[in-house]
Amino acid sequence: MSEDISKSVRFIAKLLELTQDGHLSWEIGAEESFTTNLEGRILKIHQVRRRADPAGSGKNATRTWLGTPAFKNVVALELLNEEGKVTFKFENVAGMRDLWQAVNFSASKVDDFIDKVLKM
């Protein structure tokens, strides 16, 4: 099991490296998602809104100051088949938030925009 976790962390780190080095390009998808093709597979990264306390009840439930249940955004990376169906999902893997930020930065072409502004 720990070997699987380690392999997942290394996989996410490799995707981060490929994205930051410009070897993996991501396209902006629907609903704040990004997709890319790698080794004949489709990868999709997006944020999923989850309750901060999965049980949703009890005295220790996480609540906002108004008393409503609190939510958090979790980054998910999905492997899709040719029909767009999810075949595997990575969640709660170290480095996912860093990958999300790098993908968002890359797909949005922010670096190009910043360079143009700095040359003005």
C-alpha positions as CSV (number, residue, x, y, z in Angstrom):
1,M,0.0,0.0,0.0
2,S,2.7,2.5,0.9
3,E,4.5,1.7,-2.3
4,D,1.3,2.6,-4.2
5,I,1.1,5.9,-2.3
6,S,4.8,6.6,-3.1
7,K,4.2,5.8,-6.8
8,S,1.2,8.2,-6.9
9,V,3.3,11.0,-5.3
10,R,6.1,10.4,-7.8
11,F,3.5,10.4,-10.6
12,I,2.0,13.8,-9.5
13,A,5.6,15.2,-9.1
14,K,6.5,14.1,-12.6
15,L,3.3,15.7,-14.1
16,L,4.2,18.9,-12.2
17,E,7.8,18.8,-13.6
18,L,6.5,18.2,-17.1
19,T,4.0,21.0,-16.8
20,Q,6.5,23.5,-15.4
21,D,9.1,22.7,-18.0
22,G,6.5,23.2,-20.8
23,H,6.6,19.5,-22.0
24,L,3.0,18.9,-21.1
25,S,0.4,21.4,-22.3
26,W,-3.0,21.6,-20.8
27,E,-6.2,22.9,-22.4
28,I,-8.9,24.8,-20.5
29,G,-12.0,22.6,-20.2
30,A,-15.5,23.1,-18.8
31,E,-16.3,24.1,-15.3
32,E,-12.8,25.1,-14.2
33,S,-11.1,21.9,-15.4
34,F,-8.1,21.3,-17.5
35,T,-7.3,18.4,-19.8
36,T,-4.2,17.0,-21.5
37,N,-3.2,13.8,-23.5
38,L,-0.2,11.8,-22.3
39,E,0.9,8.4,-23.5
40,G,-2.5,7.9,-25.2
41,R,-4.5,8.7,-22.1
42,I,-6.6,11.7,-21.3
43,L,-5.9,13.4,-17.9
44,K,-8.4,15.8,-16.4
45,I,-7.7,18.0,-13.3
46,H,-10.3,19.9,-11.5
47,Q,-11.4,21.0,-8.0
48,V,-14.2,19.1,-6.2
49,R,-16.1,20.8,-3.4
50,R,-16.3,18.5,-0.3
51,R,-17.8,18.9,3.1
52,A,-15.0,19.7,5.6
53,D,-16.5,17.2,8.0
54,P,-17.6,14.0,6.2
55,A,-20.0,12.9,9.0
56,G,-21.9,16.2,8.8
57,S,-23.2,15.9,12.3
58,G,-22.0,15.9,15.9
59,K,-20.6,18.5,18.3
60,N,-17.2,18.5,16.5
61,A,-18.5,19.1,13.0
62,T,-16.7,21.9,11.2
63,R,-19.0,24.9,10.9
64,T,-18.8,28.4,9.5
65,W,-19.5,31.3,11.9
66,L,-23.1,31.2,10.7
67,G,-23.4,27.6,11.8
68,T,-23.7,26.1,8.3
69,P,-21.5,23.2,7.3
70,A,-18.0,24.2,6.1
71,F,-16.8,23.1,2.7
72,K,-13.3,22.8,1.2
73,N,-12.0,22.4,-2.4
74,V,-10.1,19.2,-3.1
75,V,-8.0,18.8,-6.3
76,A,-8.8,15.7,-8.3
77,L,-6.9,14.2,-11.2
78,E,-8.8,11.8,-13.3
79,L,-7.7,9.3,-16.0
80,L,-10.4,9.1,-18.8
81,N,-11.0,6.6,-21.5
82,E,-11.8,7.5,-25.1
83,E,-15.5,8.0,-24.3
84,G,-14.6,10.5,-21.5
85,K,-15.5,8.1,-18.7
86,V,-13.4,8.2,-15.5
87,T,-11.3,5.0,-15.2
88,F,-9.3,6.2,-12.2
89,K,-9.2,9.2,-9.8
90,F,-6.4,10.6,-7.7
91,E,-7.4,12.6,-4.7
92,N,-5.5,13.6,-1.5
93,V,-2.1,12.9,-3.0
94,A,0.8,15.1,-1.9
95,G,1.6,17.7,-4.6
96,M,-1.9,17.9,-6.1
97,R,-2.5,21.5,-5.2
98,D,0.9,22.5,-6.6
99,L,0.0,20.6,-9.8
100,W,-3.4,22.4,-10.0
101,Q,-1.7,25.8,-9.7
102,A,1.0,25.0,-12.3
103,V,-1.7,23.7,-14.7
104,N,-3.9,26.7,-14.2
105,F,-0.9,29.0,-14.7
106,S,0.2,27.1,-17.9
107,A,-3.2,26.7,-19.5
108,S,-4.2,30.3,-18.9
109,K,-1.0,31.5,-20.6
110,V,-0.3,33.9,-17.7
111,D,3.4,33.7,-18.3
112,D,3.0,35.0,-21.8
113,F,0.8,37.9,-20.6
114,I,3.2,38.8,-17.9
115,D,6.2,38.9,-20.3
116,K,4.2,41.1,-22.7
117,V,3.3,43.6,-19.9
118,L,6.9,43.6,-18.6
119,K,8.2,44.5,-22.1
120,M,5.9,47.6,-22.4
